Amino acid sequence: MDWTLPARDGEPGVVTVQAPRVPTSDDRGDASSGRRPRWGRLVVLVVVCALLSMWGYVLFLAFGPGRQPPIDRLDDPAFAEAAEERCAATLQQVDRLPVASASHTAAERADVLARANSAYAAMLDDLDGLQTLAPAGDQRRRAGEWLSDWRTHLGDRERYADALRTDPGARLLVSEKPGEGQQITGWIDEFANANRMPSCVSPTDA
């Protein structure tokens, strides 16, 4: 809009006045876009808090007071404590033997394994007499099944020692757990570890 005003020298002058600009849709879009990052940050914050809460709960169940005991854990530790003591004594006895893998001949290795197997057989005989310390019912049955698995593996070791006397290239063949399709040593170790019996896991001296 223009107005004509007198200039200082008497000549008319022109004054220009800029009219107010009407906001457009683009302007409104720019204004709303300034608010979007705030909502975006809020959403990210909520997601991060949810993830932290979820992992905190997982850790609580895995390591905290909410952790569930292993399925093979016996309610009464009497059997496990007595078994661990007996297994530890056997390990000390086996550790005093020559290292089987360092034997010069297959026959010597077979002799070392046979002596170790005798020690484990005596251990299992004693553990059989401790079964009554396990809680009656299903837990005692599982303890007996564990001992049966141990004897199965002992049979694997005995057959291996016998095979070495005629075949220097013989290998230890570990039986499978019936119906499970996995080596029986895994089940032996799982029960032993669940009941804090580290000395009662399957031996590795062979």
RODO-2510 file (C-alpha; in nm, 4 decimals, decimal comma):
residues 206
     n   res          X          Y          Z
     1     m     0,0000     0,0000     0,0000
     2     d     0,1435     0,3366    -0,1001
     3     w     0,0865     0,6870     0,0408
     4     t     0,2154     1,0037    -0,1212
     5     l     0,3725     1,2483     0,1269
     6     p     0,5517     1,5773     0,0661
     7     a     0,9272     1,5471     0,0456
     8     r     1,1668     1,7978     0,2044
     9     d     1,2289     1,9810    -0,1238
    10     g     0,8594     2,0229    -0,1896
    11     e     0,8322     1,7287    -0,4269
    12     p     0,5896     1,4558    -0,3380
    13     g     0,7423     1,1387    -0,1941
    14     v     0,6213     0,7811    -0,1754
    15     v     0,5995     0,5730     0,1429
    16     t     0,5524     0,1949     0,1134
    17     v     0,3865     0,0010     0,3934
    18     q     0,4183    -0,3831     0,3927
    19     a     0,0860    -0,5471     0,4692
    20     p     0,0829    -0,8328     0,7268
    21     r     0,1537    -1,1736     0,5693
    22     v    -0,1265    -1,4268     0,5906
    23     p    -0,0029    -1,7609     0,7312
    24     t    -0,0107    -2,0455     0,4817
    25     s    -0,0435    -2,4209     0,5210
    26     d     0,3345    -2,4515     0,4838
    27     d     0,3840    -2,2226     0,7789
    28     r     0,1493    -2,4308     0,9923
    29     g     0,3377    -2,7440     0,8830
    30     d     0,6709    -2,5919     0,9877
    31     a     0,5287    -2,4989     1,3268
    32     s     0,3887    -2,8478     1,3910
    33     s     0,7146    -3,0109     1,2791
    34     g     0,8885    -2,8353     1,5653
    35     r     0,6697    -3,0297     1,8048
    36     r     0,7292    -3,3699     1,6436
    37     p     1,0802    -3,4304     1,7829
    38     r     0,9376    -3,3964     2,1333
    39     w     0,6866    -3,6728     2,0682
    40     g     0,9572    -3,8818     1,9036
    41     r     1,1848    -3,8496     2,2044
    42     l     0,8977    -3,9405     2,4333
    43     v     0,8224    -4,2582     2,2359
    44     v     1,1907    -4,3600     2,2381
    45     l     1,2075    -4,2992     2,6131
    46     v     0,9021    -4,5174     2,6745
    47     v     1,0466    -4,7998     2,4599
    48     v     1,3838    -4,7848     2,6402
    49     c     1,2141    -4,7946     2,9811
    50     a     1,0042    -5,0933     2,8735
    51     l     1,3135    -5,2833     2,7520
    52     l     1,5028    -5,2086     3,0726
    53     s     1,2081    -5,3305     3,2798
    54     m     1,1818    -5,6493     3,0755
    55     w     1,5522    -5,7335     3,1080
    56     g     1,5445    -5,6476     3,4764
    57     y     1,2665    -5,9026     3,5239
    58     v     1,4568    -6,1634     3,3223
    59     l     1,7690    -6,1133     3,5354
    60     f     1,5557    -6,1310     3,8499
    61     l     1,4241    -6,4711     3,7426
    62     a     1,7665    -6,5945     3,6313
    63     f     1,9883    -6,4773     3,9177
    64     g     1,7769    -6,3104     4,1827
    65     p     1,5393    -6,4380     4,4511
    66     g     1,2874    -6,5215     4,1797
    67     r     1,5108    -6,7893     4,0299
    68     q     1,3493    -7,1323     4,0197
    69     p     1,5587    -7,4283     4,1425
    70     p     1,6694    -7,6871     3,8835
    71     i     1,4092    -7,9526     3,8118
    72     d     1,6437    -8,2284     3,9406
    73     r     1,7187    -8,0517     4,2707
    74     l     1,6308    -8,2717     4,5682
    75     d     1,4292    -8,1029     4,8414
    76     d     1,6468    -8,2586     5,1113
    77     p     2,0224    -8,2265     5,0423
    78     a     2,1199    -8,5168     5,2691
    79     f     2,1759    -8,7606     4,9823
    80     a     2,3640    -8,5046     4,7727
    81     e     2,5948    -8,4061     5,0578
    82     a     2,6796    -8,7667     5,1432
    83     a     2,7249    -8,8565     4,7756
    84     e     2,9553    -8,5614     4,7105
    85     e     3,1775    -8,6657     4,9999
    86     r     3,1991    -9,0231     4,8691
    87     c     3,2626    -8,9127     4,5090
    88     a     3,5361    -8,6728     4,6208
    89     a     3,7157    -8,9569     4,7994
    90     t     3,7017    -9,1642     4,4799
    91     l     3,8423    -8,8795     4,2721
    92     q     4,1374    -8,8527     4,5075
    93     q     4,1971    -9,2248     4,4657
    94     v     4,1794    -9,2022     4,0851
    95     d     4,4036    -8,8953     4,0789
    96     r     4,6813    -9,1005     4,2383
    97     l     4,6806    -9,3349     3,9387
    98     p     4,8990    -9,2712     3,6331
    99     v     4,7381    -9,0526     3,3683
   100     a     4,5683    -9,2976     3,1323
   101     s     4,6139    -9,0806     2,8232
   102     a     4,9884    -9,0604     2,8913
   103     s     5,0338    -9,4376     2,8828
   104     h     5,2989    -9,5647     2,6414
   105     t     5,0920    -9,8564     2,5138
   106     a     4,7240    -9,9368     2,4781
   107     a     4,7649   -10,2256     2,7215
   108     e     4,9053    -9,9921     2,9882
   109     r     4,6181    -9,7535     2,9313
   110     a     4,3724   -10,0399     2,9692
   111     d     4,5310   -10,1359     3,3018
   112     v     4,4991    -9,7795     3,4374
   113     l     4,1376    -9,7544     3,3260
   114     a     4,0561   -10,0920     3,4812
   115     r     4,1905    -9,9728     3,8178
   116     a     3,9932    -9,6498     3,7926
   117     n     3,6805    -9,8425     3,6969
   118     s     3,7168   -10,0599     4,0048
   119     a     3,7274    -9,7471     4,2210
   120     y     3,4135    -9,6104     4,0540
   121     a     3,2332    -9,9426     4,0936
   122     a     3,3028    -9,9413     4,4687
   123     m     3,1808    -9,5803     4,4827
   124     l     2,8518    -9,6713     4,3154
   125     d     2,8004    -9,9619     4,5563
   126     d     2,8280    -9,7176     4,8451
   127     l     2,6003    -9,4626     4,6765
   128     d     2,3362    -9,7325     4,6328
   129     g     2,3249    -9,7623     5,0109
   130     l     2,2674    -9,3872     5,0441
   131     q     1,9519    -9,3752     4,8338
   132     t     1,7299    -9,3805     5,1406
   133     l     1,8637    -9,0337     5,2245
   134     a     1,6867    -8,8928     4,9188
   135     p     1,3261    -8,7774     4,9706
   136     a     1,0823    -9,0624     4,9211
   137     g     0,8744    -9,0861     4,6070
   138     d     0,9655    -8,9360     4,2723
   139     q     1,2857    -8,7705     4,3951
   140     r     1,4232    -9,0977     4,5306
   141     r     1,3312    -9,2619     4,2028
   142     r     1,5294    -8,9957     4,0142
   143     a     1,8289    -9,0505     4,2405
   144     g     1,8099    -9,4229     4,1622
   145     e     1,7816    -9,3497     3,7908
   146     w     2,0908    -9,1304     3,8131
   147     l     2,2851    -9,4162     3,9724
   148     s     2,1603    -9,6484     3,6986
   149     d     2,2863    -9,4033     3,4351
   150     w     2,6205    -9,3956     3,6138
   151     r     2,6454    -9,7758     3,5999
   152     t     2,5604    -9,7707     3,2299
   153     h     2,8489    -9,5337     3,1685
   154     l     3,0771    -9,7441     3,3848
   155     g     2,9929   -10,0337     3,1549
   156     d     3,0987    -9,8155     2,8589
   157     r     3,4337    -9,7574     3,0267
   158     e     3,4831   -10,1257     3,1057
   159     r     3,4140   -10,2275     2,7462
   160     y     3,6573    -9,9609     2,6308
   161     a     3,9327   -10,0919     2,8586
   162     d     3,8732   -10,4477     2,7330
   163     a     3,8791   -10,3321     2,3705
   164     l     4,2135   -10,1566     2,4177
   165     r     4,3802   -10,4880     2,5016
   166     t     4,3116   -10,6186     2,1513
   167     d     4,2703   -10,2978     1,9506
   168     p     4,5065   -10,0040     2,0234
   169     g     4,2796    -9,7799     1,8146
   170     a     3,9674    -9,8529     2,0163
   171     r     3,7545    -9,5576     2,1201
   172     l     3,5266    -9,4929     2,4160
   173     l     3,1675    -9,5313     2,2967
   174     v     2,9227    -9,3502     2,5258
   175     s     2,5721    -9,4941     2,5512
   176     e     2,2668    -9,2844     2,4756
   177     k     2,0050    -9,2051     2,7327
   178     p     1,7095    -9,4333     2,6426
   179     g     1,4390    -9,2390     2,4655
   180     e     1,6346    -8,9133     2,4631
   181     g     1,8823    -8,9540     2,1782
   182     q     2,1626    -8,7885     2,3782
   183     q     2,4727    -8,9232     2,5493
   184     i     2,4023    -9,0526     2,8957
   185     t     2,6879    -8,8503     3,0435
   186     g     2,4860    -8,5331     2,9912
   187     w     2,2118    -8,6623     3,2198
   188     i     2,4630    -8,7785     3,4786
   189     d     2,6231    -8,4351     3,4880
   190     e     2,2916    -8,2484     3,4922
   191     f     2,1700    -8,4281     3,8046
   192     a     2,5068    -8,3915     3,9760
   193     n     2,5299    -8,0191     3,9016
   194     a     2,1678    -7,9559     4,0003
   195     n     2,2421    -8,1010     4,3434
   196     r     2,5834    -7,9378     4,3882
   197     m     2,7826    -8,2607     4,3521
   198     p     3,0751    -8,1536     4,1322
   199     s     3,2783    -8,4627     4,2231
   200     c     2,9978    -8,6897     4,0999
   201     v     2,9908    -8,5819     3,7363
   202     s     3,0979    -8,8287     3,4691
   203     p     3,4769    -8,8854     3,4751
   204     t     3,7036    -8,7551     3,2019
   205     d     4,0149    -8,9600     3,2724
   206     a     3,9524    -9,2023     2,9853
***
